[in-house]
Amino acid sequence: EVQLVESGGGLVQAGGSLRLSCAASGFTFDDYAIGWFRQAPGKEREGVSCISSSDGSTYYADSVKGRFTISSDNAKNTVYLQMNSLNPEDTAVYYCATPCLAPGYWGQGTQVTVSS
């Protein structure tokens, strides 16, 4: 059974940082790109970043380029999202999902709230 478990969300002031973790199980970690998505209240879910654990290639949405960094630890089957210079527009529930281009499996989400 595929499982994705997010952690690391919380409340942070504008300009602060958080690191999200996504622990994956139930599939071969290298076989699929894993991504982070977010959904703010009243808005559609949007893609934030993706990583291919097999070759390390990454994708970032324009809104987070230069502030967020995605990485993976293949030994731990875990994907991370380091979020720096957070602003209130980053407030959302953050989900990890796979495969990145057409997610069929989702985690339960973790809330990130950025206060101004």
All heavy atoms as an XYZ file, in Angstrom:
861
protein
N       0.845     -1.186      0.000
C       0.000      0.000      0.000
C       0.892      1.252      0.000
O       1.778      1.390      0.832
C      -0.892      0.016      1.242
C      -1.783      1.258      1.350
C      -2.504      1.286      2.689
O      -2.236      0.435      3.553
O      -3.322      2.212      2.875
N       0.610      2.144     -0.951
C       1.376      3.380     -1.032
C       0.949      4.306      0.105
O      -0.241      4.524      0.337
C       1.143      4.082     -2.375
C       1.815      5.447     -2.400
C       1.658      3.224     -3.519
N       1.935      4.826      0.804
C       1.655      5.807      1.859
C       2.617      6.975      1.744
O       3.812      6.788      1.508
C       1.792      5.166      3.248
C       0.645      4.256      3.625
C       0.644      3.915      5.107
O       1.687      3.717      5.702
N      -0.543      3.836      5.694
N       2.084      8.157      1.912
C       2.868      9.382      1.945
C       2.457     10.136      3.200
O       1.286     10.447      3.378
C       2.581     10.228      0.705
C       2.898      9.585     -0.640
C       2.281     10.374     -1.776
C       4.395      9.456     -0.841
N       3.428     10.411      4.055
C       3.121     11.048      5.335
C       3.932     12.330      5.450
O       5.168     12.287      5.515
C       3.425     10.108      6.509
C       3.095     10.797      7.823
C       2.633      8.812      6.371
N       3.220     13.457      5.489
C       3.883     14.753      5.597
C       4.046     15.155      7.056
O       3.250     14.772      7.918
C       3.086     15.857      4.894
C       2.791     15.618      3.423
C       1.416     15.053      3.200
O       0.877     14.398      4.127
O       0.845     15.255      2.107
N       5.059     15.954      7.295
C       5.258     16.540      8.613
C       6.056     17.823      8.455
O       6.636     18.077      7.392
C       5.981     15.571      9.557
O       7.255     15.253      9.042
N       6.069     18.633      9.505
C       6.907     19.823      9.503
C       6.181     21.135      9.336
O       6.805     22.198      9.387
N       4.875     21.091      9.129
C       4.144     22.342      8.998
C       4.048     23.070     10.323
O       4.467     22.567     11.373
N       3.518     24.290     10.280
C       3.361     25.053     11.503
C       3.102     26.504     11.217
O       2.804     26.891     10.079
N       3.221     27.297     12.267
C       3.013     28.742     12.184
C       4.363     29.439     12.230
O       5.182     29.146     13.115
C       2.141     29.198     13.351
C       1.942     30.707     13.519
C       1.191     31.276     12.326
C       1.194     30.981     14.824
N       4.586     30.345     11.296
C       5.860     31.047     11.226
C       5.595     32.485     10.809
O       4.616     32.767     10.106
C       6.825     30.343     10.243
C       6.296     30.387      8.823
C       8.220     30.901     10.337
N       6.454     33.376     11.242
C       6.325     34.778     10.840
C       6.873     34.980      9.430
O       7.736     34.226      8.975
C       7.063     35.673     11.828
C       6.381     35.800     13.177
C       7.036     36.854     14.054
O       8.228     37.125     13.937
N       6.257     37.458     14.936
N       6.391     36.006      8.775
C       6.899     36.347      7.452
C       8.411     36.521      7.504
O       8.963     37.099      8.443
C       6.242     37.627      6.959
N       9.069     35.974      6.495
C      10.517     35.997      6.454
C      11.167     34.773      7.064
O      12.377     34.574      6.924
N      10.363     33.965      7.746
C      10.893     32.785      8.405
C      11.022     31.593      7.484
O      10.783     31.676      6.275
N      11.386     30.449      8.088
C      11.642     29.224      7.329
C      10.955     28.035      7.982
O      10.732     28.026      9.202
C      13.150     28.943      7.274
O      13.848     29.975      6.615
N      10.640     27.063      7.171
C      10.143     25.767      7.626
C      10.695     24.697      6.694
O      10.983     24.978      5.523
C       8.610     25.713      7.575
C       7.800     26.411      8.668
C       6.317     26.351      8.335
C       8.063     25.792     10.030
N      10.816     23.487      7.224
C      11.183     22.352      6.382
C      10.117     21.283      6.506
O       9.861     20.778      7.600
C      12.544     21.774      6.765
C      13.033     20.730      5.748
C      14.395     20.176      6.043
N      14.359     19.122      7.046
C      15.269     18.146      7.141
N      16.268     18.102      6.284
N      15.187     17.253      8.101
N       9.535     20.954      5.377
C       8.544     19.897      5.327
C       9.213     18.578      4.947
O      10.177     18.561      4.188
C       7.455     20.221      4.306
C       6.742     21.563      4.466
C       5.655     21.692      3.392
C       6.167     21.725      5.852
N       8.673     17.496      5.488
C       9.153     16.159      5.155
C       8.001     15.323      4.629
O       6.862     15.469      5.088
C       9.748     15.471      6.387
O      10.834     16.194      6.914
N       8.317     14.442      3.686
C       7.337     13.502      3.151
C       7.973     12.124      3.177
O       8.877     11.850      2.390
C       6.921     13.888      1.741
S       5.871     12.669      0.918
N       7.505     11.282      4.081
C       8.007      9.917      4.182
C       7.161      9.006      3.301
O       5.933      8.952      3.467
C       7.965      9.445      5.630
N       7.810      8.314      2.366
C       7.104      7.486      1.388
C       7.328      6.012      1.663
O       8.410      5.608      2.104
C       7.584      7.830     -0.017
N       6.318      5.211      1.410
C       6.437      3.762      1.540
C       5.439      3.097      0.610
O       4.495      3.727      0.136
C       6.197      3.320      2.987
O       4.885      3.663      3.407
N       5.689      1.812      0.348
C       4.751      1.051     -0.462
C       5.050      1.047     -1.944
O       4.288      0.466     -2.727
N       6.140      1.683     -2.365
C       6.533      1.647     -3.767
C       8.034      1.873     -3.852
O       8.666      2.305     -2.877
C       5.790      2.709     -4.588
C       6.080      4.128     -4.192
C       6.982      4.902     -4.902
C       5.431      4.718     -3.103
C       7.242      6.217     -4.544
C       5.687      6.020     -2.732
C       6.594      6.781     -3.450
N       8.600      1.578     -5.002
C      10.038      1.761     -5.203
C      10.312      3.248     -5.358
O       9.872      3.874     -6.313
C      10.520      0.990     -6.437
O      10.206     -0.389     -6.274
C      12.028      1.146     -6.604
N      11.044      3.786     -4.410
C      11.203      5.229     -4.289
C      11.768      5.850     -5.570
O      11.364      6.938     -5.959
C      12.123      5.521     -3.102
C      12.149      6.948     -2.666
C      11.026      7.543     -2.115
C      13.316      7.688     -2.772
C      11.056      8.867     -1.693
C      13.362      9.008     -2.342
C      12.231      9.597     -1.794
N      12.697      5.143     -6.219
C      13.356      5.700     -7.405
C      12.462      5.697     -8.644
O      12.783      6.342     -9.635
C      14.625      4.915     -7.726
C      15.718      5.172     -6.720
O      15.517      6.027     -5.853
O      16.764      4.496     -6.792
N      11.353      4.989     -8.622
C      10.566      4.786     -9.826
C       9.705      5.982    -10.213
O       9.322      6.112    -11.377
C       9.656      3.557     -9.664
C      10.420      2.260     -9.842
O      11.613      2.333    -10.188
O       9.819      1.191     -9.641
N       9.367      6.822     -9.245
C       8.432      7.904     -9.519
C       8.921      9.221     -8.933
O       9.478      9.253     -7.847
C       7.050      7.585     -8.926
C       6.453      6.311     -9.450
C       6.480      5.143     -8.685
C       5.866      6.266    -10.707
C       5.942      3.969     -9.176
C       5.320      5.099    -11.193
C       5.372      3.958    -10.417
O       4.844      2.785    -10.904
N       8.679     10.287     -9.682
C       8.946     11.615     -9.141
C       7.902     11.945     -8.083
O       6.722     11.613     -8.229
C       8.905     12.669    -10.251
N       8.362     12.577     -7.041
C       7.467     12.967     -5.949
C       7.397     14.488     -5.910
O       8.413     15.171     -6.113
C       7.970     12.418     -4.603
C       7.950     10.886     -4.628
C       7.117     12.940     -3.448
C       8.491     10.236     -3.375
N       6.233     14.997     -5.645
C       6.076     16.438     -5.674
C       5.379     17.000     -4.458
O       4.745     16.269     -3.693
N       5.510     18.301     -4.285
C       4.788     19.050     -3.272
C       3.759     19.930     -3.969
O       4.067     20.602     -4.964
C       5.739     19.922     -2.453
C       6.584     19.144     -1.499
C       7.860     18.701     -1.678
C       6.188     18.689     -0.196
N       8.287     18.017     -0.577
C       7.282     17.992      0.352
C       5.034     18.810      0.565
C       7.252     17.415      1.627
C       5.003     18.251      1.829
C       6.091     17.556      2.344
N       2.566     19.917     -3.429
C       1.464     20.724     -3.922
C       0.899     21.496     -2.732
O       1.125     21.118     -1.577
C       0.377     19.818     -4.528
C       0.861     19.017     -5.704
C       1.657     17.889     -5.523
C       0.529     19.375     -7.004
C       2.119     17.149     -6.603
C       0.976     18.645     -8.092
C       1.770     17.534     -7.881
N       0.176     22.550     -3.013
C      -0.440     23.284     -1.914
C      -1.809     23.798     -2.323
O      -2.074     24.024     -3.493
C       0.450     24.444     -1.451
C       0.625     25.565     -2.465
C       1.632     26.583     -1.958
N       1.815     27.689     -2.899
C       2.712     28.658     -2.739
N       3.524     28.663     -1.675
N       2.805     29.645     -3.634
N      -2.646     23.988     -1.316
C      -3.976     24.530     -1.556
C      -4.294     25.535     -0.475
O      -4.351     25.195      0.715
C      -5.029     23.423     -1.579
C      -6.398     23.932     -2.002
C      -7.336     22.810     -2.382
O      -7.169     21.659     -2.006
N      -8.349     23.136     -3.167
N      -4.474     26.772     -0.902
C      -4.856     27.846      0.011
C      -6.381     27.934      0.066
O      -7.063     27.500     -0.876
C      -4.258     29.160     -0.458
N      -6.917     28.484      1.119
C      -8.376     28.609      1.238
C      -8.994     29.341      0.049
O      -8.525     30.411     -0.330
C      -8.553     29.412      2.532
C      -7.328     29.135      3.322
C      -6.232     28.987      2.320
N      -9.991     28.739     -0.560
C     -10.678     29.351     -1.675
C      -9.937     29.301     -2.987
O     -10.381     29.894     -3.980
N      -8.803     28.612     -3.020
C      -8.014     28.531     -4.256
C      -7.845     27.089     -4.687
O      -8.004     26.165     -3.890
C      -6.643     29.182     -4.047
C      -6.704     30.672     -3.798
C      -5.310     31.273     -3.763
C      -5.362     32.781     -3.581
N      -3.998     33.381     -3.568
N      -7.493     26.927     -5.953
C      -7.246     25.586     -6.463
C      -5.890     25.078     -5.989
O      -4.983     25.854     -5.691
C      -7.286     25.590     -7.989
C      -8.649     25.875     -8.569
C      -8.687     25.705    -10.079
O      -7.620     25.453    -10.677
O      -9.779     25.827    -10.648
N      -5.785     23.758     -5.939
C      -4.504     23.159     -5.594
C      -3.498     23.458     -6.700
O      -3.827     23.395     -7.878
C      -4.671     21.653     -5.407
C      -3.487     20.948     -4.808
C      -3.808     19.505     -4.495
N      -4.854     19.381     -3.488
C      -5.249     18.216     -2.992
N      -4.705     17.092     -3.406
N      -6.210     18.174     -2.089
N      -2.272     23.778     -6.319
C      -1.237     24.103     -7.297
C       0.041     23.327     -7.014
O       0.352     23.006     -5.866
C      -0.934     25.608     -7.286
C      -0.370     26.130     -5.986
C       0.080     27.582     -6.086
O       0.186     28.122     -7.194
O       0.334     28.170     -5.017
N       0.766     23.049     -8.069
C       2.051     22.388     -7.929
C       3.109     23.359     -7.454
O       3.154     24.496     -7.913
N       3.917     22.931     -6.529
C       4.974     23.770     -5.957
C       6.347     23.321     -6.446
O       7.144     24.129     -6.928
C       4.917     23.729     -4.419
C       6.092     24.489     -3.812
C       3.588     24.261     -3.904
N       6.625     22.052     -6.315
C       7.950     21.555     -6.666
C       7.896     20.045     -6.835
O       7.070     19.375     -6.208
C       8.947     21.919     -5.559
O      10.256     21.531     -5.895
N       8.781     19.517     -7.695
C       8.874     18.082     -7.905
C      10.334     17.680     -7.957
O      11.196     18.480     -8.338
C       8.218     17.668     -9.220
S       6.440     17.759     -9.216
N      10.591     16.427     -7.621
C      11.936     15.892     -7.728
C      11.876     14.458     -8.213
O      10.996     13.691     -7.795
C      12.695     15.983     -6.383
C      14.160     15.577     -6.563
C      12.024     15.135     -5.300
C      15.034     15.941     -5.379
N      12.819     14.136     -9.095
C      12.997     12.757     -9.525
C      14.113     12.168     -8.687
O      15.256     12.611     -8.774
C      13.359     12.698    -11.006
O      13.786     11.402    -11.348
N      13.782     11.177     -7.875
C      14.793     10.593     -6.995
C      15.833      9.801     -7.775
O      16.932      9.575     -7.284
C      14.112      9.682     -5.967
O      13.201     10.419     -5.176
N      15.499      9.396     -8.988
C      16.443      8.585     -9.767
C      17.576      9.421    -10.339
O      18.728      8.991    -10.335
C      15.711      7.862    -10.889
O      15.106      8.789    -11.760
N      17.259     10.646    -10.820
C      18.332     11.455    -11.410
C      18.489     12.827    -10.756
O      19.342     13.614    -11.156
C      18.111     11.622    -12.922
C      16.852     12.398    -13.259
O      16.226     12.972    -12.353
O      16.495     12.415    -14.462
N      17.667     13.129     -9.774
C      17.804     14.382     -9.041
C      17.247     15.603     -9.736
O      17.376     16.721     -9.223
N      16.622     15.418    -10.890
C      16.072     16.582    -11.583
C      14.935     17.189    -10.778
O      14.208     16.472    -10.076
C      15.604     16.210    -12.982
O      14.642     15.187    -12.922
N      14.794     18.503    -10.869
C      13.809     19.207    -10.056
C      12.992     20.187    -10.885
O      13.403     20.597    -11.979
C      14.479     19.980     -8.907
O      15.432     20.903     -9.466
C      15.186     19.043     -7.943
N      11.849     20.539    -10.343
C      10.969     21.548    -10.933
C      10.478     22.444     -9.812
O      10.215     21.979     -8.693
C       9.778     20.886    -11.626
C       8.589     21.813    -11.763
C       8.502     22.704    -12.821
C       7.582     21.826    -10.797
C       7.433     23.581    -12.923
C       6.515     22.696    -10.879
C       6.445     23.574    -11.952
O       5.391     24.442    -12.037
N      10.360     23.741    -10.115
C       9.801     24.688     -9.146
C       8.793     25.592     -9.833
O       9.017     26.064    -10.948
C      10.894     25.573     -8.540
C      11.904     24.825     -7.710
C      13.106     24.399     -8.246
C      11.645     24.549     -6.362
C      14.035     23.714     -7.488
C      12.569     23.870     -5.583
C      13.767     23.453     -6.155
O      14.673     22.767     -5.393
N       7.730     25.878     -9.159
C       6.809     26.899     -9.633
C       7.500     28.259     -9.543
O       8.354     28.477     -8.671
C       5.546     26.898     -8.773
N       7.134     29.163    -10.452
C       7.773     30.477    -10.464
C       7.628     31.203     -9.123
O       8.524     31.931     -8.703
C       7.164     31.340    -11.575
C       7.611     30.899    -12.956
O       8.609     30.161    -13.060
O       6.963     31.291    -13.945
N       6.519     30.970     -8.468
C       6.230     31.688     -7.224
C       7.158     31.306     -6.072
O       7.240     32.032     -5.072
C       4.778     31.446     -6.805
O       4.536     30.065     -6.629
N       7.866     30.181     -6.198
C       8.735     29.735     -5.102
C      10.199     29.625     -5.492
O      11.045     29.344     -4.644
C       8.252     28.387     -4.516
C       6.785     28.469     -4.108
C       8.492     27.234     -5.480
N      10.503     29.849     -6.772
C      11.902     29.748     -7.220
C      12.787     30.700     -6.427
O      12.443     31.860     -6.207
C      11.992     30.082     -8.708
C      11.642     28.929     -9.623
C      11.766     29.348    -11.089
C      11.350     28.228    -12.007
N      11.387     28.631    -13.434
N      13.925     30.178     -6.016
C      14.861     30.984     -5.251
C      14.584     31.017     -3.759
O      15.418     31.472     -2.982
N      13.404     30.523     -3.340
C      13.059     30.515     -1.917
C      12.896     29.098     -1.371
O      13.209     28.842     -0.213
C      11.743     31.278     -1.688
C      11.775     32.723     -2.125
C      10.502     33.451     -1.692
N       9.297     32.899     -2.291
C       8.266     32.437     -1.585
N       8.281     32.451     -0.257
N       7.187     31.955     -2.213
N      12.398     28.197     -2.186
C      12.153     26.813     -1.757
C      13.185     25.904     -2.411
O      13.590     26.125     -3.562
C      10.765     26.350     -2.169
C       9.616     27.008     -1.449
C       9.796     28.109     -0.631
C       8.330     26.521     -1.597
C       8.732     28.704      0.035
C       7.248     27.097     -0.953
C       7.464     28.194     -0.146
N      13.563     24.862     -1.694
C      14.475     23.859     -2.231
C      13.931     22.477     -1.915
O      13.660     22.170     -0.743
C      15.884     24.007     -1.623
O      16.380     25.326     -1.878
C      16.836     22.990     -2.241
N      13.798     21.652     -2.949
C      13.347     20.282     -2.764
C      14.553     19.352     -2.804
O      15.512     19.593     -3.540
C      12.301     19.889     -3.838
C      11.603     18.580     -3.479
C      12.939     19.822     -5.220
C      10.401     18.263     -4.361
N      14.516     18.323     -1.968
C      15.604     17.354     -1.946
C      15.039     16.006     -1.527
O      13.905     15.918     -1.043
C      16.706     17.795     -0.981
O      16.200     17.893      0.344
N      15.838     14.977     -1.735
C      15.392     13.648     -1.341
C      16.527     12.884     -0.683
O      17.696     13.091     -1.013
C      14.859     12.865     -2.536
O      15.894     12.574     -3.445
N      16.168     12.034      0.245
C      17.108     11.116      0.899
C      16.638      9.719      0.544
O      15.672      9.215      1.140
C      17.095     11.354      2.406
C      18.119     10.497      3.143
O      18.483      9.412      2.629
O      18.540     10.902      4.241
N      17.288      9.121     -0.446
C      16.837      7.829     -0.937
C      16.969      6.728      0.127
O      16.207      5.768      0.119
C      17.601      7.442     -2.198
C      17.218      8.320     -3.370
O      16.561      9.341     -3.214
N      17.643      7.925     -4.555
N      17.931      6.870      1.032
C      18.108      5.872      2.080
C      16.936      5.876      3.056
O      16.623      4.861      3.670
C      19.408      6.120      2.824
N      16.310      7.042      3.186
C      15.179      7.170      4.113
C      13.836      7.218      3.390
O      12.792      7.376      4.037
C      15.344      8.440      4.957
C      16.550      8.417      5.877
C      16.611      9.686      6.731
C      17.791      9.633      7.686
N      17.872     10.869      8.516
N      13.849      7.124      2.070
C      12.611      7.241      1.286
C      11.829      8.488      1.683
O      10.602      8.445      1.897
C      11.726      5.999      1.461
C      12.231      4.812      0.678
O      13.303      4.866      0.085
N      11.477      3.731      0.701
N      12.536      9.584      1.782
C      11.926     10.823      2.258
C      12.289     11.976      1.329
O      13.432     12.082      0.877
C      12.388     11.140      3.687
O      11.988     10.066      4.552
C      11.769     12.429      4.196
N      11.299     12.799      1.049
C      11.484     14.025      0.273
C      11.273     15.209      1.197
O      10.358     15.193      2.029
C      10.503     14.072     -0.911
C      10.567     15.418     -1.613
C      10.815     12.962     -1.901
N      12.102     16.219      1.038
C      12.033     17.412      1.876
C      11.713     18.640      1.035
O      12.051     18.709     -0.144
C      13.362     17.635      2.593
C      13.813     16.468      3.425
C      14.727     15.553      2.917
C      13.317     16.276      4.706
C      15.141     14.466      3.675
C      13.731     15.190      5.473
C      14.642     14.295      4.948
O      15.037     13.221      5.716
N      11.106     19.610      1.666
C      10.909     20.909      1.042
C      11.360     21.965      2.036
O      10.687     22.193      3.053
C       9.436     21.131      0.656
C       9.178     22.410     -0.144
C       9.810     22.301     -1.543
C       7.670     22.681     -0.275
N      12.513     22.546      1.760
C      13.017     23.633      2.583
C      12.415     24.933      2.069
O      12.589     25.277      0.896
C      14.542     23.698      2.514
C      15.155     24.848      3.295
C      14.960     24.697      4.794
O      15.107     23.611      5.343
N      14.628     25.790      5.463
N      11.717     25.621      2.940
C      11.014     26.844      2.546
C      11.602     28.022      3.309
O      11.515     28.064      4.545
C       9.514     26.713      2.840
C       8.874     25.483      2.219
S       7.085     25.429      2.403
C       6.942     25.289      4.182
N      12.201     28.942      2.592
C      12.803     30.137      3.180
C      12.066     31.384      2.710
O      11.322     31.339      1.734
C      14.274     30.228      2.795
C      15.097     29.053      3.296
O      14.796     28.469      4.338
N      16.127     28.696      2.547
N      12.301     32.471      3.388
C      11.689     33.754      3.032
C      10.182     33.628      2.828
O       9.624     34.125      1.851
C      12.343     34.319      1.765
O      13.738     34.504      1.952
N       9.549     32.945      3.756
C       8.114     32.709      3.635
C       7.332     34.019      3.744
O       7.734     34.945      4.468
C       7.656     31.745      4.711
C       8.060     30.282      4.467
C       7.986     29.465      5.747
C       7.168     29.660      3.398
N       6.247     34.090      3.013
C       5.360     35.248      3.086
C       3.922     34.760      3.249
O       3.643     33.563      3.056
C       5.530     36.134      1.860
C       5.252     35.392      0.573
O       4.140     34.913      0.345
N       6.261     35.292     -0.285
N       3.017     35.642      3.627
C       1.639     35.200      3.904
C       0.972     34.495      2.724
O       0.081     33.668      2.940
C       0.921     36.514      4.255
C       2.000     37.366      4.854
C       3.234     37.041      4.054
N       1.412     34.800      1.488
C       0.837     34.134      0.323
C       1.213     32.654      0.252
O       0.643     31.901     -0.541
C       1.273     34.830     -0.959
C       0.656     36.221     -1.167
C       1.207     37.253     -0.206
O       2.424     37.213      0.094
O       0.418     38.108      0.248
N       2.173     32.237      1.042
C       2.560     30.817      1.098
C       1.666     30.019      2.042
O       1.794     28.795      2.130
C       4.015     30.671      1.553
C       4.998     31.287      0.568
O       4.837     31.057     -0.648
O       5.920     31.996      1.020
N       0.783     30.684      2.754
C      -0.127     29.992      3.661
C      -1.036     29.043      2.889
O      -1.709     29.443      1.937
C      -0.980     31.012      4.445
O      -0.134     31.782      5.294
C      -2.032     30.301      5.287
N      -1.011     27.774      3.286
C      -1.780     26.750      2.580
C      -1.604     25.416      3.290
O      -0.753     25.287      4.173
C      -1.302     26.610      1.137
N      -2.413     24.453      2.877
C      -2.133     23.067      3.246
C      -1.198     22.509      2.173
O      -1.483     22.627      0.983
C      -3.416     22.230      3.336
C      -3.080     20.772      3.672
C      -4.357     22.824      4.374
N      -0.103     21.934      2.608
C       0.895     21.389      1.697
C       0.769     19.872      1.678
O       0.724     19.223      2.722
C       2.297     21.802      2.136
C       2.618     23.235      1.791
C       1.996     24.285      2.467
C       3.523     23.553      0.776
C       2.271     25.605      2.145
C       3.807     24.873      0.452
C       3.170     25.898      1.143
O       3.448     27.198      0.813
N       0.725     19.329      0.463
C       0.598     17.898      0.268
C       1.780     17.383     -0.531
O       2.260     18.059     -1.437
C      -0.659     17.571     -0.540
C      -1.962     18.047      0.048
C      -2.457     19.321     -0.205
C      -2.734     17.202      0.845
C      -3.660     19.747      0.331
C      -3.953     17.615      1.372
C      -4.394     18.898      1.114
O      -5.593     19.307      1.638
N       2.206     16.168     -0.235
C       3.110     15.502     -1.174
C       2.298     14.465     -1.931
O       1.273     13.954     -1.437
C       4.326     14.903     -0.490
S       4.026     13.560      0.650
N       2.748     14.192     -3.136
C       1.995     13.317     -4.020
C       2.938     12.692     -5.033
O       4.011     13.210     -5.317
C       0.900     14.105     -4.731
N       2.474     11.556     -5.587
C       3.227     10.881     -6.623
C       2.291     10.111     -7.532
O       1.207      9.696     -7.083
C       4.269      9.935     -6.001
O       5.174      9.462     -6.998
C       3.601      8.749     -5.310
N       2.616      9.927     -8.825
C       3.733     10.557     -9.504
C       3.452     12.026     -9.783
O       2.304     12.445     -9.820
C       3.850      9.756    -10.804
C       2.495      9.165    -11.008
C       1.887      8.981     -9.655
N       4.491     12.786     -9.964
C       4.373     14.238     -9.950
C       3.476     14.788    -11.061
O       2.691     15.699    -10.832
C       5.752     14.863    -10.046
S       5.882     16.382     -9.117
N       3.603     14.266    -12.273
C       2.869     14.841    -13.398
C       1.378     14.520    -13.355
O       0.558     15.302    -13.835
C       3.470     14.354    -14.707
C       4.868     14.889    -15.025
C       5.358     14.323    -16.358
C       4.884     16.399    -15.034
N       1.025     13.410    -12.761
C      -0.388     13.011    -12.673
C      -0.582     12.250    -11.375
O      -0.665     11.021    -11.363
C      -0.784     12.149    -13.873
N      -0.629     12.972    -10.262
C      -0.646     12.308     -8.959
C      -1.828     11.375     -8.755
O      -2.972     11.758     -9.001
C      -0.696     13.475     -7.970
C      -0.139     14.633     -8.715
C      -0.592     14.432    -10.132
N      -1.498     10.168     -8.320
C      -2.547      9.213     -7.984
C      -2.578      8.912     -6.509
O      -3.545      8.342     -5.998
N      -1.507      9.301     -5.822
C      -1.403      9.058     -4.391
C      -1.048     10.368     -3.693
O      -0.147     11.076     -4.118
C      -0.333      8.008     -4.091
C      -0.615      6.673     -4.753
C      -0.038      6.344     -5.974
C      -1.477      5.752     -4.151
C      -0.312      5.140     -6.589
C      -1.746      4.537     -4.761
C      -1.162      4.237     -5.983
O      -1.432      3.038     -6.587
N      -1.772     10.639     -2.609
C      -1.602     11.879     -1.874
C      -1.413     11.598     -0.388
O      -1.972     10.648      0.154
C      -2.847     12.758     -2.024
C      -3.095     13.224     -3.419
C      -3.768     12.546     -4.398
C      -2.701     14.463     -3.988
N      -3.800     13.299     -5.549
C      -3.153     14.479     -5.327
C      -1.999     15.565     -3.510
C      -2.922     15.558     -6.189
C      -1.777     16.635     -4.360
C      -2.240     16.628     -5.676
N      -0.642     12.470      0.246
C      -0.564     12.437      1.691
C      -1.751     13.166      2.286
O      -2.609     13.686      1.563
N      -1.780     13.223      3.611
C      -2.916     13.827      4.290
C      -2.804     15.349      4.369
O      -3.791     16.030      4.664
C      -3.067     13.249      5.710
C      -2.155     13.867      6.767
C      -0.705     13.435      6.639
O      -0.345     12.577      5.823
N       0.152     14.040      7.472
N      -1.630     15.873      4.109
C      -1.412     17.307      4.128
C      -0.907     17.813      5.460
O      -1.136     17.213      6.513
N      -0.179     18.927      5.404
C       0.306     19.590      6.607
C       0.092     21.100      6.434
O       0.376     21.659      5.375
C       1.779     19.246      6.884
O       2.182     19.795      8.141
C       2.718     19.752      5.794
N      -0.422     21.725      7.479
C      -0.774     23.147      7.387
C       0.455     24.013      7.593
O       1.212     23.821      8.553
C      -1.825     23.499      8.454
C      -2.208     24.969      8.520
C      -3.018     25.413      7.318
O      -3.957     24.745      6.898
N      -2.646     26.571      6.746
N       0.622     24.980      6.700
C       1.646     26.008      6.847
C       0.935     27.357      6.920
O       0.159     27.705      6.024
C       2.633     25.989      5.670
C       3.553     27.202      5.723
C       3.437     24.692      5.668
N       1.178     28.073      7.983
C       0.570     29.385      8.160
C       1.669     30.417      8.385
O       2.495     30.251      9.276
C      -0.403     29.402      9.356
O      -1.406     28.395      9.156
C      -1.075     30.759      9.491
N       1.663     31.453      7.552
C       2.666     32.501      7.642
C       1.963     33.791      8.059
O       1.086     34.286      7.362
C       3.396     32.709      6.307
C       4.508     33.735      6.465
C       3.955     31.387      5.792
N       2.359     34.300      9.193
C       1.744     35.532      9.707
C       2.549     36.748      9.251
O       3.760     36.686      9.095
C       1.675     35.489     11.226
O       2.972     35.429     11.784
N       1.837     37.830      9.051
C       2.506     39.060      8.571
C       2.961     39.933      9.727
O       2.656     39.698     10.869
C       1.537     39.851      7.694
O       0.352     40.136      8.401
